[in-house]
Amino acid sequence: MELLKDLEWRGIIYQQTDEEGMKDLLNKEFISLYCGVDPTGDSMHIGHLLPFLTLRRFQQHGHRPIVLVGGATGLIGDPSGKKEERSLQTLEKVLYNADCLKQQLMQIFDFEGENGAVMVNNYDWIGKIDMVTFLRDYGKYIGINYMLAKDTIASRLETGISFTEFTYTILQGIDFNHLYNEHNCKLQIGGSDQWGNITTGLEMIRKTHDEETKAFGMTIPLVTKADGTKFGKTEGGAIWLDPEKTTPYEFYQFWINTADADVVKYLKYFTFLSHETIEELEKSVQEEPHLRKAQKALANEMTKLIHGQEALDQAVKISAALFSGEVKSLSAAEIKLGFKDVPSYTRENNEEISLVDLIVQAKISPSKRQAREDIQNGAISINGEKVTDLQYTVTEADKIEGEFMLVRRGKKKYTLVK
């Protein structure tokens, strides 16, 4: 299917600077286009994904993506979506963050072949511009009234905005202009909050070139949830791409727990599944929602894309074991991932102890009387196996790989005993 029609079907296009012009351009030639992210942290979260996945769709249709990590703009701070000034970070920290983000972005794009992706860092050119050059060669072309009309700046005038953040939009304009000159970059895409910065880039290109320029901008919609809560957030915080911050299992669980009202939209937004496949999954949501086929497809596609097949296989294995209660099949490492947030109890010694005493000490059961009832009723399991013997003694043999044991009371209350 034609690229723009595919993007429209997926609901990805929010704004375009020149719809007909861009359609003509894409029909005539393969282009270079870019999307950027500022390294304000050492990991992206899933809220960053949609613009870059959209960039990847262009690559699949033969266009060359330029992936920009903003080492320079990250030192300044984008006022978009912010009610107050950002805290400035050191150059060392920002460049470290930039390297971390580059590794994550390399998972998404193909850097080989005729239209292999290009990775750039705007510190490489903005970092070389002195103040006089900035004012004469760039600041001269962007009027104060033009900047004051930008929503991101106008919204901050009452609460206050520093000159530093005020000039951010010019720096992004310099980026687009530089990539237009050096890489023949014809299009910038970004989130809906980047419209003002994208159009500043187009203004900079228009003002600094004599020939007729043909550059374009496109934004994608803000990702929302049907229930009105913020996308990409859980009780534990943001869903990060860094596996040390959000494990692949937690990442998988986030997607598989997507509500029926959101899952088809997310399949269109985030996955590269065909229209036919998504329509079949949409039918399944309507006719057999209990099977959760759409959620499983979404979780599989996203976990494989960001963390790879091995991490996906492990996440599926952990999920199946927890659902069935067959935790014996899991390694100690997998149990740590799957039970990262469950209550834990650490014993001070390795001496043998009666199961009754252990589950009282670990506060699994509130009293010895209740502990005995729980054991007799088959409500207590050790490492996935029910224990009904009131005289059962916990020994070294009950440890999984010599590290810990997993005690379950009822169907869902787990405790890691270390």
N, C-alpha and C positions, 0 to 999 in steps of 0.2 A: 504494500500500500504506500501511496505517496506520503512523505514524511509529515507534512503539515496536516494532512487529513488524519494521520495516526495520532498526532499530538492533540488535535481537536477532539477526536473520539475519546481519548484518555482524559480529557478535561484539563490538560496541562497548560494551555495558552491562556494567559490572563490579560496582558497588554502587549501591543506591538506599535512601534513607531511608524511603520509604513507597511501595512499588510500586503498590498498588491506589489509593492516594490520588492519585498523580501520573497514573495512567491515567484516573481519573475526571475530573481537572482538565483534561487535554489533550483529552478527548472533549467537554467542555462549552464551552471558550473558548480563544481565542488568548491566549498569555501573553507576558510579557517575561522573559527569562532572561539570565544572564551567565556569562562566563568571563574570567579575568584572567591577565596575565603581568607579572612584575616586570622592569623595564628594567635588569638587571644588566650587560647588554652592549648594543652598538649594532646588533645583529642577532639575530633568532631563528634557530634551526636546525630541521631537520626533526623533531627530537624534540618541538618545541612544537606541531606542526601538528594532531595528532589532536583535541585538545579543541576547537580553533577550527573545524575542519572539521565536527565534530559540531554545534557551535553553528550553523554554516551550514546543516546539514540541517534544523534546527528552523525556520530562516528560510524554507527552501523549502516548508515545510508551513504557512506563514502566521504563525509566531510572530516576535516582535521580539527580535533579539539585542542585548545590551549588551556592548560590547567594552571591557574595563577594562585600562588600562595603569597599573601601580602605581608612580606617581612617589613616593608616600610609603612604601609597603611596600618599595620598592626601596632606600630609604635605610636600612632596618633589616636586612633579610636573613632569608629564610625558612629555618628550621633543617631543613626537610624534606629527607631524603636526604643531609644533610651530617654529617660526623663531627667537624667543628671550626668555629669561628667564621669568618664571612665577613669580608673586609676591607671596611671602610666606604668608600663613594665620596662625592664631593662632590655637593652639590645641583645644581650646574651640569652635571656629567657625567651624573647620573641623568636630569635633564630633557632633556638632549641625546639620550640613549639613548631616552627615551620618544618623542620626535619621530620618531626613526628607525624604531622599532617600529610606530608609527601608520601610517607610509607602507606598510610591508609588510602590515599587517592590512587596509588599504584594498583590497588586491588580492583578498582572499578574500570580502568581504561586499558586499552591495548596500545602499547608503546612501540610496536613493531609494524612493518609494512609501509605501504605508500602513504596512508593517512594515519600513521602512528601518532599518538598523542605527544604533545610537547609540554614539559613541565617548566614553569618559570617562577621567579621570585622578584617582585617589583623593587625589592631593596637594591637589586643589581643596577637599576637605572635611577630610581628616585634618590637613592643614597648618595649619588654623585652630583646632584644638583645643589649648587650654593644658593644663598638667599637672593642675591641680585638676579641670578638667572631665573629663579622661580618667579620673581615679581615681573621681570621684563618679558620673558618668553612664554609665560603661561598666565600669570595673574592678570596681565593686561587684557586678555581676551574674554575673561568672565566677569560680567558686571555685578556690582553689589545688589542691584535690584533683582537681577536674574537669580542670584543665590537666595535672597530673602523670600522669593516666591516658592522655594522648595519646601515641601511639607516637613521634611526632617529638620530643617533649620527654623521654619516659622513656628513649629510646635515647641521649640525650646526658647523662644525669645523672652517669654514671661519669666520662666524659671532661671534663665541664663545659659549662655553657651560661650565657651572660650574661643579665642581666635584660632587656637589649635584645631579644635573640632570643626569650627566654622569652615576651615580650609580643606577639610577632608574630601569634599566632593570634587575639588580641583585636582587633588592627587589621583583620585580614581579617573578623572578625565585625562590626566597625563598617561595613565596606564593604557586606556583605550587608544589614545593617539600614538603611543609608542608601539603597541602591538599592530596597529594599522600600518605604521611605517615599516616596521621590521619583519612582520609576518603576514602582511596583507590581510589582516584580521578584519572581517566585514560585519561581525555580529557579536554583541555581548548579551548574555542571558543571566538572569538572577532572580531572586525572590521578589515578591511584589513590593517589599520595602526598599528595593534598590532602584526603582524607577527614576528617582531624581538624580542619582549618581550616574546611571546609564545615559540619561539625556545630556548631562554635563559633558560626558565623553564625546557624544555626537556633536555638541556645540564646539568643543575644542578641536575636533577634526575639521569641522566646517570652517572655523576661523583661521586655522593654520595651513590650509591648503588652497592653492589657486585653482587647481583643476576641480571638476565636478566630482564630489565624493559620493560614494554609495556605501554607507555604513548604516547598520540597523540595530535596534534594541528590542528585546522581548523579555517579559517577566512571566513568572509562573505563579499560580495562586498560593496563598497561605494554606497549609494543610490543617484541616480542622477535624474534630470528632463530632459525631452526630449528637452526643449528649452535652456538648458545649464545653467539656473539659479540654485542657491543652494537650495537643498531640505530642507524643514522645516523652511524656512525664509519667512516672509512677510514684507510689508512696516512697520508694527508695531514691527518687530523684530522676535525673535524665538517663536516657538509654544511650550509652556511649559506644563508639566503634572500637575503642581500645578494650581488648579482652581482659585486661587487668582491672578495668573500672566496671565493665559489664561483661560477665562471662558469656561465652557463646550459648550456654544453656539458658541463661537469663534473657539473652537477646532473642533466642528462639521462642521462649515462653511469652515474651512481650507480643510477638507477632501472632502466635497461635491463640492468644486470648483476645484478639481483635473482635469487636462486636459485629454481629451480622449486618447491622446498619452501615458499617464502615468498610467491611472487608472487600467488597467489589471495587469501591473507589480506590482503595490502597493497592489492589492487584493491578489496576490500570495505571496508577501513579508510579509504583515502585518496581514492578516486575517487568520482564521482557517476554512474558508469555503472550501467545498470539491472541487475536480477537476471539477466534473460535473457542480456544481453551477457556478464556475468561468468561465468555458467554455460557459455556457449559457449567462452569463453577457457579455462576450467578443463578442458573437454573437449579443447581443443587442447594444453594442457600434457601431458595424459595420452597422447594419441594421436600428436601430431606436435611434440614438444618442441623439435626442431631448428629449427622456424620461429620460435620465440620470439615468437609473436603476443601473448601475455599481457604479456610484458616491454615490448614496443613500445607497447602500449596504455597501460600504467602510466606509462612514461616520457613519452609524448605528453601524457597528461592532467595529470600533475604539473607538467611544464615549462610548459605553456600556462597553467595556473592561477596559478603563481607569477611567471612571467616574460613571459607573453604569447605570441601567435601568431608574431610576428616572430622572437623569440628561439628558439622551438621550431623554426621553419623553418631557422634558421641552424644549430642543433645537429644537426638531421637531415642537413643538407647536409654539415657537417663530418664526421659519422660515416660517411656514405656514401663520401665522398672518401677517408677514411683506410682504409676497408675495401677499396676497389677499388684504392687506390694512385694514383688520379687527383687528385693534389693541385693540378694546374695550374688546376683550376676554382675554387680557393679564393683569396680576397683575402689580402693581408698580414695584415689584422686577424683574419680567420678562422683563418689559420695560427697566429697568436699564441695564440688561444684553444685550438685543438686540440693544439698542441704546447707548451703552457705548461710542462710538467714534463720535457720531453726534454732531453738534454745539449745544451749550446751551446758554440760556440767563436767567439771574437772575434778577427778579424785586426787587426793594428795599422796596416795601410795598405790602399789600394785597388789596388795594383799587380796586374797579371796574374800568375797562378801556374799551374803545371802541376797537373792533377788529382791525379797521383800524390803530389806534394809536399804538396798541401792535405790529403788524407785521412790522411797520416801526421802532419802537424802537428796536425790536429784530433783525433788518436788514434782515428780511425774504423777504420783498419787499423793493426796494430802495427809494420809495417816496409814499406819500399819494395817488397821482393820480394812480400810478401803483398798490398800495394796493387795491384801489376801483375796478380797472379793474380785478385784480386777484380774488377778492371775487365774483364779478358779473359773471365772466366766470366759476365759480365752481372750481377754482384752489386751493382754501384754504380748508383744513380739520382740524378739532379739534378732537383729539382722535379718528380718523378714520371716522368722519362724516363730510360731506361737509357743508359748511356754505356759503350761497349766500345772506344773509341779510346784507346790508350795515350799518344798525343801530345796529348790534349785539354787545352786551356788554359782556365782559368776566367777570365772577363772580367766587366766591368760588366753586360753583357747577361744574365748568368746570375742577376742579383739580381731578386727579386720586388718590384715597385714600388720599386726602388732601395734596399731595406732589407736583405735577407738572402737566402740560398739554403738550400734544404732538401736535405740529402744523406742518402740511405738506403743502408745496407749490408744485404744479405739482405732478408728480408720485413718485419722489424719494427724494426731498429735505426736510428732517425732521429737526426740531429744538425742543429741550426740553426747555420749559419755566418753570422755577422754582420760 
